[in-house]
Amino acid sequence: MKKILVVDDDVVMIKLFQVQMKRAGFQGFYFQESEQALGQADQIGPDLAVLDYNMPGMNGAELLQALREKLANPKLPVIFVTGEIDTSILAQIEGINNARLLAKPFSPRRVITLIEECLA
């Protein structure tokens, strides 16, 4: 079973991911704070990270860099979730290896499709 690390400061988004990933047969690990996720990442050993781009403290890109370093996995695939699409965010995400973007609002099915594509 593939392990998915999800970090989003919005509890509603966490619930949405929980429901969709359970239905799709993924094992999800859910956090509302970057630091908590980073602290548990080595125990989880995620196959993929789904990270909110705009969070308090570390943003999604900073968290991804820290996760990849901690896990010694520079190719850990990631899906960044954001409702704020601007050219600076797009440019940063385009420069990250194995990164995809999921813009809010999105359909729950789109989440699973994108996860499956990233894990293929």
Kinemage of the C-alpha trace (Angstrom):
@kinemage 1
@onewidth
@group {chain A} dominant
@subgroup {mainchain}
@vectorlist {calphas} color= white
{ca met a 1} P 0.000 0.000 0.000
{ca lys a 2} L 1.407 3.372 -1.031
{ca lys a 3} L 2.006 5.896 1.757
{ca ile a 4} L 0.914 9.480 1.154
{ca leu a 5} L 2.018 12.339 3.414
{ca val a 6} L -0.544 15.161 3.395
{ca val a 7} L 0.149 18.545 4.975
{ca asp a 8} L -2.495 21.268 4.873
{ca asp a 9} L -3.365 23.838 7.518
{ca asp a 10} L -7.067 23.676 6.523
{ca val a 11} L -8.917 20.936 8.428
{ca val a 12} L -11.601 20.752 5.712
{ca met a 13} L -8.951 19.931 3.110
{ca ile a 14} L -7.472 17.286 5.413
{ca lys a 15} L -10.909 15.647 5.731
{ca leu a 16} L -11.375 15.696 1.947
{ca phe a 17} L -8.010 14.014 1.420
{ca gln a 18} L -8.763 11.424 4.123
{ca val a 19} L -12.026 10.372 2.477
{ca gln a 20} L -10.627 10.244 -1.054
{ca met a 21} L -7.447 8.370 -0.174
{ca lys a 22} L -9.265 5.813 1.921
{ca arg a 23} L -11.626 5.127 -0.995
{ca ala a 24} L -8.684 4.772 -3.375
{ca gly a 25} L -6.781 2.405 -1.080
{ca phe a 26} L -3.881 4.677 -0.138
{ca gln a 27} L -2.455 4.891 3.359
{ca gly a 28} L -2.573 8.554 4.321
{ca phe a 29} L -0.705 10.411 7.047
{ca tyr a 30} L -2.226 13.812 7.758
{ca phe a 31} L -0.757 16.897 9.402
{ca gln a 32} L -1.828 20.512 9.791
{ca glu a 33} L 1.674 21.777 10.609
{ca ser a 34} L 4.849 21.439 8.549
{ca glu a 35} L 7.058 20.859 11.574
{ca gln a 36} L 4.961 17.919 12.786
{ca ala a 37} L 5.052 16.283 9.362
{ca leu a 38} L 8.791 16.770 9.107
{ca gly a 39} L 9.285 15.283 12.571
{ca gln a 40} L 7.432 12.084 11.634
{ca ala a 41} L 8.497 11.749 7.993
{ca asp a 42} L 11.318 9.279 8.536
{ca gln a 43} L 8.994 6.948 10.461
{ca ile a 44} L 6.378 7.168 7.695
{ca gly a 45} L 8.660 6.812 4.672
{ca pro a 46} L 6.173 8.389 2.251
{ca asp a 47} L 5.972 7.444 -1.415
{ca leu a 48} L 4.446 10.841 -2.239
{ca ala a 49} L 3.780 14.151 -0.510
{ca val a 50} L 0.689 16.319 -0.991
{ca leu a 51} L 1.543 19.744 0.390
{ca asp a 52} L -0.430 22.940 0.702
{ca tyr a 53} L 1.775 25.580 -0.873
{ca asn a 54} L 0.727 28.474 1.374
{ca met a 55} L 1.010 27.551 5.035
{ca pro a 56} L 2.126 29.370 8.159
{ca gly a 57} L 5.783 28.808 8.953
{ca met a 58} L 7.354 26.757 6.174
{ca asn a 59} L 5.629 26.980 2.819
{ca gly a 60} L 5.169 23.834 0.755
{ca ala a 61} L 8.372 24.291 -1.259
{ca glu a 62} L 10.447 24.776 1.889
{ca leu a 63} L 8.828 21.743 3.495
{ca leu a 64} L 9.501 19.633 0.409
{ca gln a 65} L 13.171 20.583 0.454
{ca ala a 66} L 13.408 19.671 4.154
{ca leu a 67} L 11.572 16.376 3.574
{ca arg a 68} L 13.791 15.392 0.668
{ca glu a 69} L 16.899 16.140 2.722
{ca lys a 70} L 15.666 14.309 5.814
{ca leu a 71} L 14.527 11.271 3.831
{ca ala a 72} L 17.614 11.323 1.580
{ca asn a 73} L 15.167 11.137 -1.322
{ca pro a 74} L 15.774 14.030 -3.741
{ca lys a 75} L 13.139 12.649 -6.126
{ca leu a 76} L 10.250 12.319 -3.650
{ca pro a 77} L 7.227 13.179 -5.814
{ca val a 78} L 5.034 16.025 -4.645
{ca ile a 79} L 1.691 17.561 -5.438
{ca phe a 80} L 1.392 21.175 -4.365
{ca val a 81} L -2.136 22.323 -3.574
{ca thr a 82} L -2.920 26.025 -3.753
{ca gly a 83} L -5.752 28.438 -4.296
{ca glu a 84} L -3.383 31.288 -5.083
{ca ile a 85} L -1.938 30.917 -8.544
{ca asp a 86} L 0.480 33.634 -9.530
{ca thr a 87} L 3.520 33.698 -11.778
{ca ser a 88} L 6.048 33.504 -8.941
{ca ile a 89} L 4.436 30.364 -7.478
{ca leu a 90} L 4.127 28.780 -10.924
{ca ala a 91} L 7.765 29.546 -11.704
{ca gln a 92} L 8.949 28.065 -8.429
{ca ile a 93} L 6.907 24.881 -8.848
{ca glu a 94} L 8.056 24.449 -12.460
{ca gly a 95} L 11.653 24.478 -11.211
{ca ile a 96} L 11.092 21.607 -8.751
{ca asn a 97} L 11.821 18.041 -9.857
{ca asn a 98} L 8.851 15.614 -9.675
{ca ala a 99} L 6.394 18.362 -8.719
{ca arg a 100} L 2.805 18.779 -9.866
{ca leu a 101} L 0.259 21.483 -9.108
{ca leu a 102} L -3.341 20.990 -8.014
{ca ala a 103} L -5.244 24.277 -8.109
{ca lys a 104} L -8.213 24.883 -5.821
{ca pro a 105} L -11.047 24.356 -6.359
{ca phe a 106} L -10.668 20.825 -7.703
{ca ser a 107} L -12.790 17.724 -7.961
{ca pro a 108} L -12.112 14.950 -5.440
{ca arg a 109} L -11.558 12.530 -8.322
{ca arg a 110} L -8.832 14.823 -9.721
{ca val a 111} L -6.855 14.333 -6.488
{ca ile a 112} L -6.751 10.566 -6.926
{ca thr a 113} L -6.021 10.764 -10.648
{ca leu a 114} L -3.060 13.056 -10.016
{ca ile a 115} L -1.746 10.861 -7.183
{ca glu a 116} L -1.969 7.794 -9.418
{ca glu a 117} L -0.120 9.621 -12.204
{ca cys a 118} L 2.663 10.686 -9.844
{ca leu a 119} L 3.097 7.165 -8.469
{ca ala a 120} L 3.065 5.465 -11.894
